[in-house]
């Protein structure tokens, strides 16, 4: 949609990804890949869980997903993945190892 395109363009051209909060980034990613991804984020405990349908993910959506995962790593999240058929589950915990 036009609103989504504008949101992505504004984010990409005017914001520094290292200065956006994880919560705001989740809102953006949720809009970009909402039909292929379920995200649960517990900001208080620094825990995130994402379930992603890779089979239906477009190249552009995959790009934004990689950008988001890079953001989580820069924010100090340790990530672990579990692959099942065409789905991948990503668990992240800020500052602690699994």
HURA-V579698 format. One record per residue. N is the residue number from 0. RES is the residue in one small letter. SS is DSSP state (@ for helix, = for strand, . for the rest). PSI is psi in degrees with one decimal (NA if undefined). D_LAST is the distance of its C-alpha to the last C-alpha in Angstrom with 2 decimals. Layout:
BEGIN
[[N & RES & SS & PSI & D_LAST] [N & RES & SS & PSI & D_LAST]]
END
This chain:
BEGIN
[[0 & x & . & 160.3 & 38.45] [1 & x & @ & -39.3 & 40.16] [2 & x & @ & -42.0 & 38.14] [3 & x & @ & -43.7 & 34.85] [4 & x & @ & -43.4 & 36.35] [5 & x & @ & -41.7 & 37.52] [6 & x & @ & -46.9 & 34.17] [7 & x & @ & -45.0 & 32.44] [8 & x & @ & -45.1 & 35.32] [9 & x & @ & -41.4 & 35.31] [10 & x & @ & -48.1 & 31.60] [11 & x & @ & -37.2 & 31.85] [12 & x & @ & -26.7 & 35.07] [13 & x & @ & -16.7 & 35.02] [14 & x & . & 143.6 & 31.52] [15 & x & . & 115.5 & 29.25] [16 & x & @ & -26.6 & 25.78] [17 & x & @ & -12.3 & 24.29] [18 & x & @ & 2.4 & 26.31] [19 & x & . & 144.6 & 25.45] [20 & x & . & 156.2 & 23.07] [21 & x & @ & -39.5 & 19.99] [22 & x & @ & -45.4 & 21.86] [23 & x & @ & -37.1 & 24.95] [24 & x & @ & -39.3 & 23.18] [25 & x & @ & -41.8 & 21.78] [26 & x & @ & -41.8 & 25.40] [27 & x & @ & -50.0 & 26.67] [28 & x & @ & -38.6 & 24.31] [29 & x & @ & -35.3 & 25.06] [30 & x & @ & -35.0 & 28.72] [31 & x & @ & -44.2 & 28.45] [32 & x & . & 32.4 & 26.53] [33 & x & @ & -35.9 & 27.01] [34 & x & @ & -13.5 & 28.49] [35 & x & @ & 8.1 & 25.64] [36 & x & = & 139.2 & 22.55] [37 & x & = & 126.6 & 21.17] [38 & x & = & 129.4 & 19.01] [39 & x & = & 125.2 & 17.69] [40 & x & = & 124.0 & 16.76] [41 & x & = & 94.5 & 16.33] [42 & x & . & -36.1 & 17.53] [43 & x & . & -43.9 & 17.76] [44 & x & . & -3.8 & 14.11] [45 & x & . & 42.9 & 12.97] [46 & x & = & 134.5 & 11.37] [47 & x & = & 143.8 & 12.78] [48 & x & = & 126.9 & 13.29] [49 & x & = & 135.5 & 15.91] [50 & x & = & 120.9 & 17.91] [51 & x & = & 131.9 & 20.29] [52 & x & = & 101.7 & 23.41] [53 & x & . & -26.5 & 23.81] [54 & x & . & -38.2 & 27.21] [55 & x & . & 9.5 & 29.03] [56 & x & . & 128.4 & 27.40] [57 & x & . & 168.2 & 30.08] [58 & x & @ & -43.8 & 29.82] [59 & x & @ & -40.9 & 30.07] [60 & x & @ & -39.6 & 27.32] [61 & x & @ & -40.3 & 25.05] [62 & x & @ & -48.4 & 25.97] [63 & x & @ & -34.8 & 25.01] [64 & x & @ & -45.1 & 21.66] [65 & x & @ & -40.4 & 20.94] [66 & x & @ & -42.1 & 22.28] [67 & x & @ & -43.2 & 19.99] [68 & x & @ & -38.3 & 16.81] [69 & x & @ & -39.6 & 18.21] [70 & x & @ & -44.3 & 18.80] [71 & x & @ & -41.1 & 15.24] [72 & x & @ & -43.6 & 14.20] [73 & x & @ & -28.6 & 17.21] [74 & x & . & 0.5 & 16.27] [75 & x & . & 14.2 & 13.11] [76 & x & = & 138.3 & 10.57] [77 & x & = & 126.7 & 7.59] [78 & x & = & 143.4 & 8.37] [79 & x & = & 144.4 & 7.81] [80 & x & = & 152.1 & 11.16] [81 & x & = & 120.2 & 13.04] [82 & x & = & 133.8 & 16.75] [83 & x & = & 112.2 & 19.50] [84 & x & . & -119.3 & 23.09] [85 & x & . & 9.8 & 23.73] [86 & x & = & 148.7 & 20.75] [87 & x & = & 136.1 & 17.33] [88 & x & = & 128.4 & 14.54] [89 & x & = & 125.0 & 12.22] [90 & x & = & 135.7 & 9.34] [91 & x & = & 138.0 & 8.84] [92 & x & = & 126.1 & 7.76] [93 & x & = & 122.6 & 10.26] [94 & x & . & 1.3 & 9.95] [95 & x & . & 149.5 & 6.61] [96 & x & . & 156.3 & 3.77] [97 & x & . & NA & 0.00]]
END
